[in-house]
Amino acid sequence: MNIFRIERYKFKYEKQWEDFVFNYSINGTFLQSRRFLNYHPKGRFSDSSLIIFDKENEIVGVIPACEYIENGELVFDSHKGSTFGGLIISKKYNSIANILEVIDLLEKFLYENSYNRVLLKNTSQIFSQENVNVNLINYLLYSKGYDTYEEISSVIDLDSYEKEDILSNCNNNKKRQIKKAIKNGLRLSILTNDNELKEYYSILEENMRKFGKKPVHSYEELKEFKNFRLRDEIIFMGIFLEDKMIAGAMLFNFNNKVLHAQYISSKQDYLNLFPVQFLYYKIIEYAIKKEYKYVSWGISTLNHGRDLNKRLIEFKTAFGSTFSINKSYFKKLK
């Protein structure tokens, strides 16, 4: 058995962490990179990220994490500020014995540091490295007594999609709506300047107000993503009627493999022109042109997966989407 050791993340490990996540892990994405995690302003989260090393100081795994008090308990959460965190494991050490040792080492560390609960939000299979199955991590956590909750996500597997005729994958209602949108003269444009981004953000805020919510990210954060922090991973799209933006979306590029859409929003006064349906259609068209393998529309659940938004998931399914499961694992520490 290998002899591993665990350390808290320190700034001196930043380059080594980044290199590991992007080049040596089976399930790392930019969401677990320090470049992404460090955008959170000081005070939003208390960073508790961990690194596991082998005897030669090579990284075996990393665990991006934060900690907080909830109901009087100290929680280790991987990671509250990211869609996916969890155990990020090295290609070299992707085996039953090694992953079990990582889990045991993590739990020993958490016991010794007085954590009461642990939550691990693992990377979904479609976002992981090509031809590497991450289900071993999921099973071994289950075998060690972790409970799980699941969230259902909508995706399009473009390998099994009719690419030459996108509308043929849609139900009849969506076909009619998209054809009307095209007839109404709607067009898609990639947003390249900050004024366009600000216009899109105002549409997003208007949409969120309908549900009594605010966007998770501020305009300034999205601007920094676009111009600096995530220049290679983020795309903003707008739907225009003549020169007026009436809908838009933020998209993430995962390793040129998955195009993930979120913050899809539209002006309420133009819903009769079907800008959102047209936006879905154009996102699929863009993904096909850029040779992505998947389009991801995100989850349609609330309350840790217990509450399904049937209307939302049926809307996504109407474009020929199928389903993927996001798994999170949690455990009460004795």
PASEZA-725055 format. One record per residue (C-alpha): y, z, x; residue number from 1. Coordinates in nm, 2 decimals, decimal comma, m for minus. Example, Ala and Ser with C-alpha at 12.3 -4.5 7.8 and 13.67 -1.06 7.14 Angstrom:
((m0,45 0,78 1,23) 1);
((m0,11 0,71 1,37) 2);
END
This chain:
((0,00 0,00 0,00) 1);
((0,35 m0,08 0,12) 2);
((0,58 0,21 0,19) 3);
((0,91 0,14 0,01) 4);
((1,23 0,34 0,00) 5);
((1,51 0,35 m0,26) 6);
((1,88 0,38 m0,20) 7);
((2,19 0,37 m0,41) 8);
((2,39 0,05 m0,38) 9);
((2,67 0,06 m0,13) 10);
((2,94 m0,21 m0,05) 11);
((2,78 m0,27 0,29) 12);
((2,48 m0,42 0,11) 13);
((2,68 m0,67 m0,10) 14);
((2,59 m0,99 0,10) 15);
((2,23 m0,89 0,13) 16);
((2,21 m0,81 m0,25) 17);
((2,37 m1,15 m0,34) 18);
((2,13 m1,34 m0,11) 19);
((1,83 m1,17 m0,25) 20);
((1,93 m1,22 m0,62) 21);
((1,99 m1,60 m0,58) 22);
((1,74 m1,69 m0,31) 23);
((1,45 m1,45 m0,30) 24);
((1,40 m1,30 m0,64) 25);
((1,18 m1,42 m0,92) 26);
((1,42 m1,32 m1,20) 27);
((1,77 m1,28 m1,06) 28);
((2,06 m1,47 m1,22) 29);
((2,44 m1,45 m1,17) 30);
((2,44 m1,18 m1,44) 31);
((2,28 m0,94 m1,18) 32);
((2,51 m1,05 m0,89) 33);
((2,77 m0,82 m0,75) 34);
((3,02 m1,11 m0,80) 35);
((2,96 m1,08 m1,18) 36);
((2,91 m0,70 m1,21) 37);
((3,22 m0,62 m1,00) 38);
((3,45 m0,78 m1,25) 39);
((3,44 m0,47 m1,46) 40);
((3,75 m0,27 m1,40) 41);
((3,72 0,08 m1,24) 42);
((3,65 0,34 m1,51) 43);
((3,47 0,11 m1,75) 44);
((3,13 0,20 m1,60) 45);
((2,99 0,44 m1,35) 46);
((2,78 0,23 m1,12) 47);
((2,44 0,36 m1,04) 48);
((2,28 0,04 m0,90) 49);
((1,97 0,08 m0,67) 50);
((1,80 m0,11 m0,40) 51);
((1,44 m0,09 m0,29) 52);
((1,36 m0,17 0,08) 53);
((1,04 m0,22 0,27) 54);
((0,97 m0,08 0,62) 55);
((1,15 m0,38 0,78) 56);
((1,46 m0,32 0,57) 57);
((1,39 m0,63 0,36) 58);
((1,48 m0,61 0,00) 59);
((1,18 m0,56 m0,23) 60);
((1,39 m0,53 m0,55) 61);
((1,73 m0,44 m0,69) 62);
((1,82 m0,26 m1,01) 63);
((2,18 m0,32 m1,13) 64);
((2,27 m0,01 m1,34) 65);
((2,53 0,22 m1,47) 66);
((2,50 0,58 m1,60) 67);
((2,66 0,77 m1,89) 68);
((2,62 1,07 m2,10) 69);
((2,49 1,01 m2,46) 70);
((2,40 1,29 m2,70) 71);
((2,41 1,53 m2,41) 72);
((2,16 1,33 m2,20) 73);
((2,22 1,15 m1,87) 74);
((2,12 0,79 m1,92) 75);
((2,03 0,53 m1,65) 76);
((2,11 0,19 m1,81) 77);
((2,03 m0,14 m1,64) 78);
((2,30 m0,26 m1,73) 79);
((2,54 m0,19 m2,01) 80);
((2,78 m0,45 m1,88) 81);
((2,54 m0,74 m1,85) 82);
((2,31 m0,92 m2,09) 83);
((2,02 m0,88 m1,84) 84);
((1,96 m0,62 m1,58) 85);
((1,63 m0,46 m1,53) 86);
((1,39 m0,48 m1,23) 87);
((1,48 m0,78 m1,01) 88);
((1,17 m0,83 m0,80) 89);
((1,12 m1,03 m0,47) 90);
((0,90 m1,34 m0,48) 91);
((0,72 m1,19 m0,18) 92);
((0,64 m0,86 m0,36) 93);
((0,55 m1,00 m0,70) 94);
((0,21 m0,83 m0,74) 95);
((0,06 m0,55 m0,95) 96);
((0,05 m0,30 m0,66) 97);
((0,40 m0,36 m0,54) 98);
((0,57 m0,36 m0,88) 99);
((0,38 m0,04 m0,98) 100);
((0,51 0,12 m0,65) 101);
((0,86 0,01 m0,74) 102);
((0,83 0,17 m1,09) 103);
((0,69 0,49 m0,95) 104);
((0,96 0,51 m0,69) 105);
((1,23 0,45 m0,95) 106);
((1,10 0,72 m1,18) 107);
((1,07 0,97 m0,89) 108);
((1,43 0,90 m0,80) 109);
((1,55 0,94 m1,16) 110);
((1,36 1,27 m1,20) 111);
((1,51 1,41 m0,88) 112);
((1,86 1,30 m0,98) 113);
((1,84 1,47 m1,33) 114);
((1,84 1,16 m1,55) 115);
((1,70 1,22 m1,90) 116);
((1,65 0,86 m2,01) 117);
((1,61 0,51 m1,86) 118);
((1,68 0,17 m2,02) 119);
((1,58 m0,15 m1,85) 120);
((1,70 m0,48 m2,00) 121);
((1,48 m0,74 m1,83) 122);
((1,56 m1,10 m1,77) 123);
((1,41 m1,33 m2,03) 124);
((1,14 m1,58 m1,91) 125);
((1,35 m1,89 m1,97) 126);
((1,63 m1,76 m1,74) 127);
((1,39 m1,67 m1,46) 128);
((1,29 m1,89 m1,17) 129);
((1,10 m2,21 m1,25) 130);
((0,72 m2,17 m1,25) 131);
((0,73 m1,79 m1,21) 132);
((0,60 m1,57 m1,49) 133);
((0,78 m1,25 m1,54) 134);
((0,54 m1,10 m1,79) 135);
((0,37 m0,89 m1,52) 136);
((0,68 m0,68 m1,49) 137);
((0,70 m0,63 m1,87) 138);
((0,33 m0,54 m1,90) 139);
((0,34 m0,29 m1,61) 140);
((0,64 m0,11 m1,76) 141);
((0,44 m0,09 m2,09) 142);
((0,13 0,04 m1,90) 143);
((0,35 0,32 m1,75) 144);
((0,45 0,45 m2,09) 145);
((0,77 0,26 m2,16) 146);
((0,86 0,19 m2,52) 147);
((1,01 m0,15 m2,60) 148);
((1,25 m0,31 m2,84) 149);
((1,27 m0,69 m2,89) 150);
((1,56 m0,92 m2,98) 151);
((1,50 m1,27 m3,10) 152);
((1,70 m1,55 m2,94) 153);
((1,73 m1,91 m3,05) 154);
((1,67 m2,18 m2,78) 155);
((1,61 m2,55 m2,76) 156);
((1,34 m2,67 m2,52) 157);
((1,48 m3,01 m2,43) 158);
((1,14 m3,12 m2,29) 159);
((1,01 m3,13 m2,64) 160);
((1,33 m3,25 m2,81) 161);
((1,41 m3,60 m2,92) 162);
((1,69 m3,68 m2,68) 163);
((1,77 m4,03 m2,78) 164);
((1,85 m3,94 m3,14) 165);
((1,98 m3,58 m3,15) 166);
((2,03 m3,59 m3,53) 167);
((1,66 m3,66 m3,59) 168);
((1,60 m3,30 m3,47) 169);
((1,83 m3,15 m3,73) 170);
((1,77 m3,08 m4,10) 171);
((1,93 m3,31 m4,36) 172);
((2,22 m3,08 m4,43) 173);
((2,32 m3,06 m4,06) 174);
((2,29 m3,44 m4,03) 175);
((2,53 m3,49 m4,31) 176);
((2,78 m3,23 m4,18) 177);
((2,78 m3,38 m3,83) 178);
((2,82 m3,73 m3,96) 179);
((3,12 m3,61 m4,16) 180);
((3,27 m3,44 m3,86) 181);
((3,24 m3,76 m3,66) 182);
((3,39 m3,96 m3,95) 183);
((3,68 m3,71 m3,96) 184);
((3,76 m3,80 m3,60) 185);
((3,67 m3,47 m3,43) 186);
((3,62 m3,49 m3,05) 187);
((3,50 m3,26 m2,78) 188);
((3,70 m3,19 m2,46) 189);
((3,61 m2,96 m2,16) 190);
((3,90 m2,71 m2,13) 191);
((4,05 m2,73 m1,78) 192);
((4,38 m2,56 m1,78) 193);
((4,49 m2,20 m1,87) 194);
((4,70 m2,31 m2,17) 195);
((4,39 m2,46 m2,33) 196);
((4,19 m2,15 m2,25) 197);
((4,46 m1,93 m2,41) 198);
((4,46 m2,15 m2,73) 199);
((4,08 m2,11 m2,74) 200);
((4,11 m1,74 m2,70) 201);
((4,34 m1,71 m2,99) 202);
((4,08 m1,89 m3,21) 203);
((3,82 m1,64 m3,08) 204);
((4,03 m1,34 m3,16) 205);
((4,10 m1,48 m3,51) 206);
((3,72 m1,52 m3,57) 207);
((3,64 m1,17 m3,44) 208);
((3,90 m1,01 m3,67) 209);
((3,70 m1,13 m3,97) 210);
((3,43 m0,88 m3,87) 211);
((3,68 m0,61 m3,76) 212);
((3,60 m0,66 m3,39) 213);
((3,76 m0,77 m3,07) 214);
((3,61 m1,00 m2,79) 215);
((3,42 m0,80 m2,53) 216);
((3,62 m0,99 m2,26) 217);
((4,00 m1,01 m2,24) 218);
((4,18 m1,34 m2,19) 219);
((4,27 m1,24 m1,83) 220);
((3,90 m1,18 m1,76) 221);
((3,80 m1,52 m1,90) 222);
((4,08 m1,68 m1,70) 223);
((3,95 m1,51 m1,38) 224);
((3,59 m1,63 m1,47) 225);
((3,71 m1,99 m1,50) 226);
((3,93 m2,01 m1,20) 227);
((3,76 m1,78 m0,95) 228);
((3,47 m1,55 m1,02) 229);
((3,24 m1,79 m1,21) 230);
((3,38 m2,13 m1,14) 231);
((3,03 m2,28 m1,10) 232);
((2,87 m2,09 m1,38) 233);
((3,12 m2,11 m1,67) 234);
((3,23 m2,40 m1,90) 235);
((3,48 m2,38 m2,18) 236);
((3,47 m2,65 m2,46) 237);
((3,71 m2,72 m2,73) 238);
((3,68 m2,93 m3,05) 239);
((4,00 m3,12 m3,13) 240);
((4,14 m3,28 m3,44) 241);
((4,39 m3,53 m3,29) 242);
((4,57 m3,29 m3,04) 243);
((4,49 m2,97 m3,22) 244);
((4,21 m2,74 m3,11) 245);
((4,02 m2,62 m3,41) 246);
((3,70 m2,48 m3,25) 247);
((3,56 m2,38 m2,91) 248);
((3,29 m2,21 m2,71) 249);
((3,22 m2,04 m2,37) 250);
((2,90 m2,16 m2,20) 251);
((2,72 m2,03 m1,90) 252);
((2,52 m2,24 m1,65) 253);
((2,21 m2,07 m1,53) 254);
((2,08 m2,24 m1,22) 255);
((2,13 m2,59 m1,39) 256);
((1,83 m2,49 m1,60) 257);
((1,97 m2,31 m1,90) 258);
((2,30 m2,39 m2,08) 259);
((2,38 m2,07 m2,28) 260);
((2,65 m2,08 m2,55) 261);
((2,85 m1,78 m2,68) 262);
((3,18 m1,70 m2,83) 263);
((3,15 m2,00 m3,06) 264);
((3,45 m1,99 m3,29) 265);
((3,66 m2,20 m3,52) 266);
((3,98 m2,20 m3,72) 267);
((3,91 m2,09 m4,07) 268);
((4,14 m2,35 m4,23) 269);
((3,93 m2,63 m4,09) 270);
((3,58 m2,53 m4,18) 271);
((3,56 m2,82 m4,44) 272);
((3,57 m3,06 m4,14) 273);
((3,25 m2,89 m3,99) 274);
((3,38 m2,83 m3,64) 275);
((3,11 m2,57 m3,55) 276);
((2,83 m2,80 m3,65) 277);
((2,99 m3,07 m3,45) 278);
((3,03 m2,83 m3,15) 279);
((2,66 m2,75 m3,16) 280);
((2,58 m3,12 m3,16) 281);
((2,81 m3,19 m2,87) 282);
((2,68 m2,89 m2,67) 283);
((2,32 m3,03 m2,71) 284);
((2,45 m3,38 m2,61) 285);
((2,62 m3,24 m2,30) 286);
((2,30 m3,04 m2,20) 287);
((2,09 m3,36 m2,23) 288);
((2,34 m3,56 m2,02) 289);
((2,34 m3,29 m1,75) 290);
((1,96 m3,26 m1,75) 291);
((1,93 m2,90 m1,85) 292);
((1,59 m2,78 m1,95) 293);
((1,70 m2,54 m2,23) 294);
((2,00 m2,48 m2,45) 295);
((2,03 m2,11 m2,55) 296);
((2,23 m1,99 m2,85) 297);
((2,18 m1,62 m2,80) 298);
((2,04 m1,34 m3,02) 299);
((2,07 m1,31 m3,39) 300);
((2,00 m0,94 m3,42) 301);
((2,18 m0,60 m3,43) 302);
((2,07 m0,24 m3,38) 303);
((1,84 m0,30 m3,09) 304);
((1,67 m0,59 m3,27) 305);
((1,59 m0,41 m3,59) 306);
((1,84 m0,59 m3,81) 307);
((1,80 m0,97 m3,83) 308);
((2,10 m1,19 m3,92) 309);
((1,89 m1,44 m4,13) 310);
((2,18 m1,66 m4,21) 311);
((2,28 m1,70 m3,84) 312);
((1,93 m1,77 m3,72) 313);
((1,86 m2,02 m3,99) 314);
((2,19 m2,20 m3,90) 315);
((2,07 m2,22 m3,53) 316);
((1,72 m2,33 m3,64) 317);
((1,87 m2,62 m3,84) 318);
((1,95 m2,79 m3,51) 319);
((1,59 m2,80 m3,40) 320);
((1,59 m2,46 m3,22) 321);
((1,29 m2,25 m3,16) 322);
((1,26 m1,89 m3,05) 323);
((1,26 m1,67 m2,74) 324);
((1,22 m1,30 m2,71) 325);
((1,44 m1,07 m2,51) 326);
((1,26 m0,75 m2,41) 327);
((1,42 m0,41 m2,32) 328);
((1,22 m0,11 m2,20) 329);
((1,31 0,25 m2,23) 330);
((1,16 0,59 m2,16) 331);
((1,24 0,96 m2,20) 332);
((1,20 1,13 m1,87) 333);
((1,03 1,46 m1,87) 334);
END
